[in-house]
Amino acid sequence: MNKLYYGDCLDVLRESIEDESIDLIYIDPPFNSKRNYNVLFESIDLKDTKAQKEAFADTWSNVSYLDQLAILQGLDRELWLFLKNLDSLSISKGSVAYLTTMALRIFFMKKKLKKSGSFYLHCDPTMSHYLKIVCDLVFGEKNYLNEIVWCYRERGLAKNYYNKKHDVILFYSKHRGAHVFNADQIHESYSQVSVKKFKHTDDEGRKFRIRGRNVAEAGKLRQKTDIPIQQESEFTYRQYLEEGTGPMPLDWLELPFLNQAAAERLGYPTQKPETLLERFIKASSNEGDTVADFFCGCGTAVAVAERLNRKWIGVDISHLAIRLIYNRVTESYKINPDRYRAVKEDISILGFPRDIASARELARGAKGGRVAFQDWVIEFMLGGVSRDSHKGYDGYIAIGRSATERDSVLIEVKSGSTNLEDVRELIYAVGNEGAEMALFVCFNEHVTDGMRRAALQAGYYDQSSYGTKFPRIQILTIEELLEGKTVLHPNPALFNVTFKKAF
């Protein structure tokens, strides 16, 4: 099955992925640029909040990297020495922490590649020179294949230096010469100058040019690029335009960055275009091969792998990212019910509670505490946006009143005991925030008759517009969530439009 993991990719690499089982790894880790990366959501009007949430930040711990450096000492002494010496220089601790974090993970990624496998590391020029040394040490200098430059020509604002308009992709093989590289899949189109050289047309309307055969008997004909049709003979052949391929692409790619209006745009400022990933996946894998991305983000690599009939593994440490990726990969096939069902059935999501026992373990704080439990419920199970602590509610989802109008559903999550006052606070928050509905989530044993009465007394959602009444305040238990139950809403087609569409 295709696998989508929630968690640190280091844990997944060490514990869940077999050695020499992956054909192609592409990673686009957060750059060490001290920026926040946001997923944008459909706009809804809530006081004091924008409809967006930080998905991940590229902050690297200056403390924990020392532990990871110690682990590297026992795995790869040369890699450890490089990073240790770098740490003693006037390089920022943040940069060393970033490189140590990446080095340890790249070390294990190499182990997971098949002998015929390839590795693409997408990075920006602030770190590419350091990361190339890391990759040289992990893969070996002889297995370095290309530094691919992706150039995008959007306008820039720089005034006292050249506009920074390119990324770097480092391309390595596990074993040079044994790696897959499908040159015929990524040829460029013929230029207009080349097309004009096919100046002859046969009886079927096909364009061709006359070339000399590469045999000694061809004599001078073998030397000529274009041969007059009058000299056509057994020592020449017809090169047809439709059968040929253009030149191989250079290691310098000019491809537009995704603009704000692009159909596949999700909101990640660093989102890469599918065309770029399609080139790498076609070149370095075949149908049925396994493609992995251990820093999934918004899932461009796995979405393209699915479309190109590859198996895939995706990993991300954000609940939001996992839900976003799952939606992106599956919902683009809704127009074909059979394919949609097959794609969904072929995805295994790992790293989240799958039964009530593991949900209770998360709620007790064994795997991250109350906030981790809250994020799992809101961001993954309900597909909403989890917020920092706000009295009365913990997050929200957007629902559609119509194709263009958006209403909001507030969500309050309780990992432990709860009472009637908690429900009353949620009811107050609905009125205070101008929301239309609210969802109160807790374990079944904590629900009381008083809580249910208070929820019912809060009235119904837009009851004048629908023949069926839908409670404005709904109590949903963890047990029911795990069974697949969700919010009662009059228009299932427009329920939960929190995420912007990716297709």
VMD Tcl script that draws the C-alpha trace (Angstrom):
set ca {
  {0.00 0.00 0.00}
  {0.95 3.63 -0.32}
  {1.92 4.89 3.12}
  {1.46 8.28 4.74}
  {3.28 8.65 8.06}
  {2.77 11.29 10.71}
  {5.93 11.86 12.72}
  {9.63 12.70 12.60}
  {11.08 11.14 9.46}
  {14.10 9.98 11.47}
  {11.88 7.71 13.57}
  {10.06 6.46 10.47}
  {13.34 5.76 8.66}
  {14.82 3.82 11.57}
  {11.72 1.90 12.60}
  {9.33 1.49 9.66}
  {11.14 1.43 6.30}
  {13.03 -1.62 5.05}
  {16.59 -1.21 3.81}
  {17.00 -1.14 0.01}
  {13.24 -0.89 -0.61}
  {12.90 2.54 -2.30}
  {13.63 3.43 -5.92}
  {13.62 7.24 -5.68}
  {13.82 9.69 -2.80}
  {13.02 13.37 -3.33}
  {13.10 15.71 -0.34}
  {12.38 19.40 -0.05}
  {13.17 20.10 3.61}
  {12.47 23.50 5.15}
  {15.25 25.90 4.29}
  {17.27 27.45 7.09}
  {15.83 30.88 6.42}
  {14.02 31.63 9.71}
  {10.70 32.02 7.92}
  {7.32 30.60 8.82}
  {5.52 28.55 6.20}
  {1.73 28.76 6.16}
  {-1.11 26.78 4.72}
  {-3.88 29.11 3.62}
  {-7.50 28.24 4.24}
  {-10.82 29.40 2.93}
  {-11.65 32.76 4.48}
  {-14.23 32.87 7.26}
  {-15.00 35.84 9.49}
  {-13.85 35.07 13.03}
  {-12.86 37.86 15.37}
  {-9.16 38.37 16.15}
  {-8.02 35.57 13.85}
  {-7.04 35.13 10.22}
  {-8.04 31.98 8.38}
  {-4.55 30.58 8.35}
  {-2.32 28.56 10.62}
  {1.38 27.95 10.82}
  {1.99 24.52 9.33}
  {5.62 24.23 10.21}
  {8.57 26.48 10.97}
  {12.15 25.80 9.99}
  {13.54 26.26 13.47}
  {16.31 23.91 14.48}
  {17.15 23.25 18.12}
  {20.62 24.34 19.22}
  {20.43 21.86 22.08}
  {19.05 18.64 20.63}
  {21.44 18.72 17.68}
  {24.29 17.80 20.05}
  {22.49 14.53 20.79}
  {22.11 13.87 17.07}
  {25.76 14.72 16.51}
  {26.66 12.11 19.12}
  {24.54 9.53 17.28}
  {26.41 10.32 14.04}
  {29.73 9.70 15.76}
  {28.83 6.02 16.01}
  {27.46 5.80 12.48}
  {29.81 7.74 10.21}
  {33.01 9.15 11.67}
  {33.89 11.31 8.63}
  {30.46 12.92 8.65}
  {30.73 13.49 12.38}
  {34.19 15.05 12.03}
  {32.99 17.45 9.34}
  {30.07 18.67 11.45}
  {32.12 18.72 14.65}
  {34.77 20.90 13.02}
  {32.11 23.11 11.48}
  {30.70 23.61 14.96}
  {34.06 25.00 16.10}
  {34.12 27.66 13.38}
  {32.26 30.96 13.15}
  {29.29 29.29 11.48}
  {26.01 30.02 13.25}
  {24.78 27.39 15.68}
  {21.46 27.39 13.84}
  {23.19 26.40 10.61}
  {25.16 23.62 12.30}
  {21.99 22.36 13.99}
  {20.20 22.34 10.64}
  {23.03 20.48 8.90}
  {23.33 17.94 11.70}
  {19.60 17.30 11.61}
  {19.71 16.81 7.85}
  {22.91 14.73 7.83}
  {21.53 12.12 10.22}
  {18.36 11.73 8.18}
  {20.16 11.62 4.82}
  {22.42 8.90 6.24}
  {19.40 6.66 6.84}
  {17.76 7.62 3.55}
  {20.72 6.22 1.65}
  {20.27 2.89 3.46}
  {16.66 2.71 2.29}
  {17.50 3.19 -1.40}
  {17.83 0.22 -3.72}
  {21.15 -0.21 -5.53}
  {19.43 1.28 -8.59}
  {17.99 4.15 -6.57}
  {18.43 7.91 -6.86}
  {18.30 10.80 -4.40}
  {17.20 14.40 -5.09}
  {17.74 17.06 -2.43}
  {15.98 20.36 -3.09}
  {17.61 23.27 -1.28}
  {18.27 26.98 -1.62}
  {21.69 28.62 -2.08}
  {21.97 29.53 1.63}
  {22.65 25.87 2.50}
  {23.37 24.06 -0.78}
  {27.17 24.33 -0.51}
  {27.17 22.76 2.97}
  {24.60 20.13 2.02}
  {26.65 19.05 -0.99}
  {29.56 18.19 1.30}
  {27.17 16.26 3.54}
  {25.85 14.32 0.52}
  {29.37 13.71 -0.82}
  {30.28 12.14 2.52}
  {27.09 10.06 2.74}
  {26.81 8.87 -0.90}
  {30.44 9.20 -1.97}
  {31.79 11.80 -4.38}
  {31.68 9.34 -7.30}
  {27.92 9.02 -6.93}
  {27.30 12.73 -7.40}
  {25.51 13.22 -10.74}
  {24.25 16.79 -11.09}
  {23.64 20.10 -9.44}
  {20.36 21.05 -11.09}
  {19.45 24.73 -11.04}
  {15.77 25.60 -11.18}
  {15.41 29.19 -12.30}
  {12.16 31.15 -12.06}
  {11.93 34.58 -13.65}
  {9.38 36.30 -11.43}
  {10.03 39.92 -10.58}
  {12.25 40.56 -7.59}
  {12.73 43.46 -5.19}
  {16.48 43.42 -4.70}
  {18.15 46.78 -5.41}
  {21.72 46.40 -4.22}
  {22.41 42.85 -5.40}
  {21.22 40.43 -8.10}
  {17.70 39.09 -7.65}
  {17.75 35.65 -6.04}
  {15.62 33.62 -8.41}
  {16.80 30.02 -8.34}
  {16.82 26.88 -6.21}
  {19.37 24.07 -6.25}
  {18.56 20.36 -6.54}
  {21.43 18.00 -5.72}
  {21.17 14.71 -7.64}
  {22.96 11.55 -6.40}
  {22.80 7.84 -7.20}
  {23.20 5.01 -4.72}
  {25.59 3.30 -7.17}
  {26.63 5.29 -10.22}
  {25.92 3.34 -13.39}
  {23.38 1.05 -11.75}
  {20.84 3.82 -11.26}
  {17.67 4.25 -13.32}
  {17.70 7.20 -15.68}
  {15.05 7.32 -18.39}
  {16.52 9.87 -20.77}
  {13.78 9.23 -23.32}
  {11.15 10.39 -20.82}
  {12.50 13.90 -20.35}
  {13.75 15.08 -23.74}
  {12.98 18.67 -24.59}
  {10.89 19.60 -27.63}
  {12.63 20.42 -30.89}
  {13.36 24.11 -31.39}
  {11.78 25.86 -34.35}
  {15.20 25.97 -36.01}
  {15.44 22.18 -35.81}
  {11.87 21.65 -36.98}
  {12.60 23.63 -40.17}
  {15.32 21.11 -41.09}
  {12.63 18.47 -41.67}
  {11.73 20.03 -45.00}
  {10.55 16.95 -46.91}
  {7.09 15.37 -46.71}
  {6.25 11.77 -47.65}
  {3.02 10.46 -49.18}
  {1.44 10.15 -45.72}
  {2.17 13.77 -44.82}
  {5.02 12.98 -42.41}
  {7.94 15.41 -42.21}
  {11.47 13.99 -42.65}
  {15.08 14.84 -43.47}
  {17.74 12.73 -45.25}
  {20.71 11.54 -43.15}
  {23.76 9.42 -44.04}
  {24.12 5.93 -42.56}
  {27.06 5.42 -40.24}
  {28.81 2.84 -42.43}
  {32.07 3.06 -44.34}
  {30.31 2.48 -47.66}
  {28.35 5.71 -47.20}
  {31.51 7.65 -48.02}
  {31.00 11.39 -48.06}
  {27.29 11.00 -47.36}
  {28.14 9.92 -43.81}
  {29.82 13.27 -43.24}
  {26.87 15.45 -44.23}
  {24.23 16.66 -41.82}
  {21.56 17.20 -44.47}
  {21.59 15.31 -47.75}
  {19.61 16.42 -50.81}
  {16.72 14.12 -51.55}
  {18.20 13.51 -55.02}
  {21.09 11.64 -53.31}
  {18.82 9.31 -51.34}
  {20.16 5.75 -51.60}
  {20.83 2.57 -49.62}
  {23.50 4.59 -47.76}
  {20.98 7.11 -46.43}
  {17.90 6.98 -44.24}
  {14.89 9.11 -43.54}
  {14.74 10.73 -40.09}
  {11.09 11.49 -39.30}
  {10.16 14.41 -37.10}
  {7.39 12.50 -35.33}
  {9.72 9.65 -34.34}
  {12.53 11.78 -33.02}
  {13.18 13.35 -29.66}
  {14.57 16.75 -28.91}
  {17.75 17.43 -26.98}
  {18.28 16.25 -23.40}
  {17.38 18.91 -20.85}
  {20.22 20.88 -19.36}
  {20.98 21.01 -15.67}
  {19.53 24.53 -15.78}
  {15.72 24.49 -15.83}
  {13.65 27.58 -16.47}
  {10.23 26.86 -15.04}
  {7.81 29.40 -13.56}
  {7.18 29.39 -9.84}
  {3.56 28.78 -8.84}
  {1.78 32.11 -8.83}
  {-1.07 32.96 -6.46}
  {-3.69 32.12 -9.11}
  {-2.30 28.71 -10.09}
  {-4.91 25.94 -9.93}
  {-2.63 23.62 -7.96}
  {-1.66 26.33 -5.48}
  {-2.40 25.39 -1.84}
  {-0.84 28.28 0.01}
  {2.59 26.98 0.98}
  {5.00 29.77 -0.06}
  {7.56 27.09 -0.92}
  {5.19 24.82 -2.86}
  {6.87 23.38 -5.95}
  {5.13 22.98 -9.32}
  {4.04 19.49 -10.31}
  {5.85 19.88 -13.64}
  {9.18 19.98 -11.82}
  {8.48 16.82 -9.82}
  {7.12 15.06 -12.89}
  {10.48 15.54 -14.61}
  {12.44 13.98 -11.73}
  {10.03 11.09 -11.16}
  {9.85 10.17 -14.85}
  {13.64 10.32 -15.21}
  {14.56 8.30 -12.13}
  {11.78 5.73 -11.69}
  {9.47 3.46 -13.64}
  {5.79 2.63 -13.23}
  {5.29 0.48 -10.14}
  {8.47 1.76 -8.47}
  {8.38 3.29 -5.00}
  {8.92 7.05 -4.59}
  {9.44 8.54 -1.12}
  {9.33 12.07 0.25}
  {10.33 12.36 3.91}
  {9.49 16.08 4.20}
  {6.11 15.95 2.48}
  {4.82 19.46 3.14}
  {1.80 19.84 0.89}
  {2.44 16.56 -0.93}
  {3.47 17.55 -4.45}
  {5.87 14.60 -4.83}
  {3.38 11.95 -3.70}
  {0.54 13.51 -5.73}
  {2.67 13.32 -8.89}
  {3.84 9.80 -8.01}
  {0.20 8.69 -7.71}
  {-0.67 10.26 -11.06}
  {2.32 8.57 -12.73}
  {1.39 5.13 -11.35}
  {4.21 4.87 -8.84}
  {3.87 3.53 -5.32}
  {4.78 6.12 -2.70}
  {5.73 6.86 0.90}
  {5.15 10.27 2.44}
  {6.19 11.55 5.88}
  {5.50 14.83 7.65}
  {5.54 16.06 11.22}
  {2.44 18.25 10.81}
  {-1.09 16.96 11.41}
  {-2.31 19.53 8.92}
  {0.09 18.36 6.26}
  {-1.05 14.73 6.57}
  {-4.69 15.70 6.18}
  {-3.89 18.09 3.34}
  {-1.85 15.47 1.48}
  {-4.55 12.82 1.90}
  {-7.19 15.21 0.56}
  {-4.98 16.30 -2.31}
  {-4.13 12.77 -3.44}
  {-7.64 11.36 -3.15}
  {-10.11 14.12 -3.99}
  {-8.67 14.88 -7.42}
  {-10.07 11.47 -8.49}
  {-13.65 12.07 -7.30}
  {-14.89 12.43 -10.87}
  {-14.02 8.74 -11.34}
  {-15.73 6.85 -8.47}
  {-13.92 3.56 -9.09}
  {-10.49 5.19 -9.18}
  {-11.37 7.37 -6.19}
  {-12.32 4.33 -4.14}
  {-9.21 2.42 -5.24}
  {-6.87 5.31 -4.40}
  {-8.40 5.72 -0.94}
  {-8.24 2.00 -0.20}
  {-4.58 1.89 -1.23}
  {-3.44 4.53 1.30}
  {-2.42 3.50 4.80}
  {-2.11 6.38 7.29}
  {0.28 5.60 10.14}
  {1.38 7.37 13.30}
  {-2.08 8.37 14.57}
  {-4.35 6.56 17.05}
  {-6.28 3.82 15.31}
  {-8.33 2.54 18.24}
  {-9.68 3.80 21.55}
  {-6.73 2.44 23.55}
  {-4.14 4.40 21.54}
  {-6.40 7.48 21.65}
  {-6.45 7.28 25.45}
  {-2.67 6.92 25.47}
  {-2.35 10.12 23.43}
  {-4.84 11.90 25.68}
  {-2.81 10.95 28.76}
  {0.17 12.77 27.30}
  {2.34 9.75 26.52}
  {2.96 11.06 22.99}
  {2.96 14.82 23.23}
  {0.36 15.85 25.78}
  {-3.01 17.52 25.56}
  {-2.10 19.74 22.61}
  {-1.03 16.73 20.52}
  {-4.38 15.07 21.30}
  {-6.23 18.27 20.40}
  {-4.35 18.62 17.12}
  {-5.05 14.99 16.19}
  {-8.79 15.43 16.76}
  {-9.15 18.83 15.06}
  {-6.60 18.73 12.27}
  {-6.61 15.10 11.25}
  {-9.91 13.53 12.30}
  {-12.04 16.60 11.54}
  {-9.85 18.34 8.95}
  {-9.98 21.67 10.77}
  {-7.58 24.29 12.07}
  {-6.25 23.92 15.60}
  {-5.58 27.17 17.48}
  {-3.53 28.26 20.43}
  {-5.43 28.11 23.69}
  {-8.57 30.26 23.57}
  {-11.18 30.12 26.30}
  {-14.24 28.39 24.98}
  {-12.91 26.68 21.86}
  {-9.74 25.08 20.47}
  {-10.21 25.25 16.70}
  {-12.66 25.47 13.82}
  {-13.70 24.18 10.44}
  {-15.39 26.06 7.60}
  {-18.59 24.76 6.05}
  {-20.43 25.94 2.97}
  {-23.82 27.61 3.23}
  {-23.61 27.81 -0.57}
  {-20.91 27.48 -3.22}
  {-19.53 30.89 -2.22}
  {-20.74 31.56 1.34}
  {-18.83 30.19 4.32}
  {-20.00 29.48 7.86}
  {-17.83 28.45 10.78}
  {-18.04 25.53 13.20}
  {-16.11 25.99 16.45}
  {-14.49 22.94 18.03}
  {-13.72 22.30 21.69}
  {-11.70 19.20 22.61}
  {-11.36 17.68 26.07}
  {-8.78 14.99 26.69}
  {-9.90 14.35 30.30}
  {-12.87 14.98 32.54}
  {-15.38 17.64 31.55}
  {-18.64 19.12 32.83}
  {-21.70 21.21 32.01}
  {-19.82 24.49 32.42}
  {-17.48 23.56 29.55}
  {-20.45 23.17 27.20}
  {-21.87 26.50 28.36}
  {-18.56 28.22 27.62}
  {-18.66 26.77 24.10}
  {-22.22 28.04 23.61}
  {-21.08 31.51 24.70}
  {-18.12 31.36 22.29}
  {-20.46 30.59 19.38}
  {-22.40 33.77 20.02}
  {-19.32 35.84 20.78}
  {-17.49 34.77 17.61}
  {-20.54 34.93 15.34}
  {-20.19 31.23 14.48}
  {-23.10 29.11 13.23}
  {-22.34 25.78 14.89}
  {-20.01 24.16 17.42}
  {-18.70 20.70 18.14}
  {-17.78 19.46 21.61}
  {-15.46 16.41 21.54}
  {-14.62 14.19 24.51}
  {-14.53 10.55 25.59}
  {-17.88 8.83 25.94}
  {-17.69 8.31 29.71}
  {-17.39 12.05 30.31}
  {-20.68 12.98 28.60}
  {-23.54 13.73 31.03}
  {-27.27 14.12 30.51}
  {-26.95 17.76 31.58}
  {-24.39 18.41 28.84}
  {-26.67 16.88 26.21}
  {-29.67 18.92 27.41}
  {-27.65 22.14 27.28}
  {-26.53 21.33 23.74}
  {-30.09 20.71 22.57}
  {-31.39 23.86 24.25}
  {-28.92 25.94 22.17}
  {-31.19 25.51 19.15}
  {-30.60 24.46 15.58}
  {-28.45 25.48 12.63}
  {-30.29 27.51 9.99}
  {-33.39 25.40 10.56}
  {-35.63 27.61 8.40}
  {-33.70 26.63 5.25}
  {-33.84 22.86 5.67}
  {-36.50 20.27 6.32}
  {-34.39 18.49 8.94}
  {-33.18 20.03 12.17}
  {-29.44 20.04 12.83}
  {-28.33 20.86 16.38}
  {-26.30 24.04 16.64}
  {-24.18 22.49 19.43}
  {-23.22 18.87 18.77}
  {-21.47 16.50 21.16}
  {-19.26 13.97 19.42}
  {-17.27 11.33 21.29}
  {-13.83 9.98 20.46}
  {-15.39 6.56 20.11}
  {-17.79 7.90 17.47}
  {-14.97 9.69 15.62}
  {-13.02 6.44 15.38}
  {-16.13 4.78 13.95}
  {-16.32 7.41 11.20}
  {-19.06 9.66 12.56}
  {-18.68 13.40 12.04}
  {-20.65 16.65 12.26}
  {-24.32 16.57 11.25}
  {-24.73 19.13 8.47}
  {-27.55 19.76 5.98}
  {-25.35 19.86 2.87}
  {-22.74 17.05 2.83}
  {-21.28 18.31 -0.45}
  {-20.30 21.58 1.20}
  {-19.37 20.24 4.61}
  {-15.83 21.19 5.57}
  {-14.40 23.48 2.91}
  {-11.64 24.59 5.28}
  {-8.83 23.66 2.92}
  {-8.40 25.43 -0.38}
  {-8.67 23.05 -3.29}
  {-5.55 21.71 -4.94}
  {-7.08 20.58 -8.18}
}
mol new
graphics top color blue
foreach p $ca { graphics top sphere $p radius 0.5 }
foreach p [lrange $ca 0 end-1] q [lrange $ca 1 end] { graphics top cylinder $p $q radius 0.2 }
display resetview
